[in-house]
């Protein structure tokens, strides 16, 4: 049985993922400087500068993945119909975001000799990912109690 708190956790996770998806659309609109700032790299920025559609298609694909993940959160909250492989999807999404979130620890330890070399945005992205992963994990807890 899913509690109100678990439904809220899934809703917050969905809002976060839809916001991240919208940010990816903004990156396309923002152009090369945005690709660089958000960590896509110089190569993607160079391709965007030269008018290549590759960065746009890749970013749209990533946007679609975030939208699908957000829909799985809404399905976990029983706001929309049950999506295929819901349990597997929710567990996988939670694991992906928790592992991505733990990357901040790796980054901090890896760059321990010079913590300032870890860009603040990378730490923020990792913390946000960890929070989303925890929201999914919390939402899952009561959904499939055995």
C-alpha positions as CSV (number, residue, x, y, z in Angstrom):
1,X,0.0,0.0,0.0
2,X,1.4,3.3,-1.0
3,X,1.1,6.1,1.6
4,X,0.5,9.7,1.0
5,X,4.1,10.5,1.8
6,X,5.3,8.0,-0.8
7,X,2.9,9.5,-3.4
8,X,4.3,12.9,-2.6
9,X,7.9,11.5,-3.0
10,X,7.0,10.2,-6.4
11,X,5.3,13.5,-7.3
12,X,8.4,15.5,-6.3
13,X,10.6,13.2,-8.2
14,X,8.4,13.6,-11.3
15,X,8.5,17.4,-11.0
16,X,12.3,17.3,-10.7
17,X,12.6,15.1,-13.8
18,X,10.2,17.2,-15.9
19,X,12.2,20.3,-14.8
20,X,15.5,18.6,-15.9
21,X,13.8,17.7,-19.2
22,X,12.8,21.4,-19.7
23,X,16.4,22.4,-18.8
24,X,17.7,20.2,-21.6
25,X,15.3,22.0,-24.1
26,X,16.7,25.3,-22.7
27,X,20.3,24.0,-23.4
28,X,19.4,23.4,-27.1
29,X,18.0,27.0,-27.2
30,X,20.9,28.4,-25.3
31,X,23.4,27.0,-27.7
32,X,27.1,26.2,-27.4
33,X,27.8,28.1,-24.2
34,X,25.0,26.2,-22.5
35,X,26.4,22.9,-23.7
36,X,29.8,23.7,-22.3
37,X,28.4,25.0,-19.0
38,X,26.2,22.0,-18.4
39,X,29.1,19.6,-19.1
40,X,28.4,18.3,-22.6
41,X,31.9,19.3,-23.6
42,X,33.7,21.3,-26.2
43,X,33.0,18.8,-29.0
44,X,29.2,19.1,-28.6
45,X,29.6,22.9,-28.4
46,X,31.7,22.9,-31.5
47,X,29.2,20.8,-33.4
48,X,26.4,23.1,-32.2
49,X,28.4,26.1,-33.3
50,X,28.9,24.6,-36.8
51,X,25.2,24.0,-37.2
52,X,25.2,20.2,-36.7
53,X,22.0,18.6,-35.7
54,X,23.8,15.9,-33.7
55,X,23.8,17.9,-30.4
56,X,20.1,18.7,-30.8
57,X,19.1,15.1,-31.5
58,X,21.3,13.7,-28.6
59,X,19.9,16.4,-26.2
60,X,16.3,15.6,-27.4
61,X,16.9,11.9,-26.8
62,X,18.2,12.6,-23.2
63,X,15.1,14.9,-22.7
64,X,12.9,12.0,-23.7
65,X,14.6,9.7,-21.2
66,X,14.0,12.2,-18.4
67,X,10.3,12.5,-19.4
68,X,9.9,8.8,-19.4
69,X,11.5,8.5,-16.0
70,X,9.1,11.3,-14.8
71,X,6.1,9.3,-16.2
72,X,7.3,6.2,-14.3
73,X,7.3,8.3,-11.1
74,X,3.7,9.4,-11.8
75,X,2.7,5.8,-12.5
76,X,4.4,4.8,-9.2
77,X,2.2,7.4,-7.5
78,X,-0.9,5.9,-9.3
79,X,-1.6,9.3,-11.0
80,X,-1.4,7.8,-14.4
81,X,-2.0,4.2,-15.6
82,X,0.4,1.5,-14.7
83,X,3.3,1.5,-17.1
84,X,5.0,-1.6,-18.4
85,X,7.6,-3.2,-16.1
86,X,6.7,-0.6,-13.5
87,X,8.5,-2.3,-10.6
88,X,11.6,-2.9,-12.6
89,X,11.6,0.6,-14.0
90,X,11.2,2.2,-10.6
91,X,14.0,0.2,-9.1
92,X,16.3,0.8,-12.0
93,X,15.6,4.5,-12.0
94,X,16.2,4.7,-8.3
95,X,19.5,2.8,-8.6
96,X,20.7,5.0,-11.5
97,X,20.1,8.2,-9.6
98,X,21.5,7.0,-6.3
99,X,24.6,5.8,-8.1
100,X,24.9,9.1,-10.0
101,X,24.4,10.9,-6.7
102,X,27.1,9.0,-5.0
103,X,29.5,10.2,-7.7
104,X,29.9,13.3,-5.6
105,X,31.7,11.2,-3.0
106,X,34.0,9.8,-5.7
107,X,34.6,13.3,-7.1
108,X,35.4,14.6,-3.7
109,X,37.7,11.7,-2.8
110,X,39.4,11.6,-6.2
111,X,40.1,15.4,-6.1
112,X,40.9,15.4,-2.4
113,X,44.3,16.9,-2.9
114,X,42.5,19.9,-4.5
115,X,38.8,20.0,-3.6
116,X,38.4,23.3,-5.6
117,X,39.0,21.3,-8.8
118,X,35.6,19.8,-8.5
119,X,33.2,22.2,-10.2
120,X,30.4,23.3,-7.9
121,X,27.8,22.4,-10.7
122,X,29.0,18.8,-10.6
123,X,28.5,18.6,-6.8
124,X,25.0,20.2,-7.2
125,X,24.1,17.8,-10.0
126,X,25.2,14.8,-7.9
127,X,23.3,16.0,-4.9
128,X,20.1,16.6,-7.0
129,X,20.5,13.1,-8.5
130,X,20.9,11.5,-5.0
131,X,17.8,13.3,-3.8
132,X,15.8,12.1,-6.8
133,X,17.1,8.5,-6.2
134,X,16.1,8.7,-2.6
135,X,12.7,10.0,-3.5
136,X,12.2,7.0,-5.8
137,X,13.5,4.6,-3.2
138,X,11.2,6.0,-0.6
139,X,8.3,5.8,-3.0
140,X,9.0,2.2,-3.7
141,X,9.1,1.1,-0.1
142,X,5.4,0.7,0.6
143,X,4.5,-0.2,-3.0
144,X,5.7,-3.8,-3.0
145,X,5.8,-4.8,0.6
146,X,6.1,-8.5,1.0
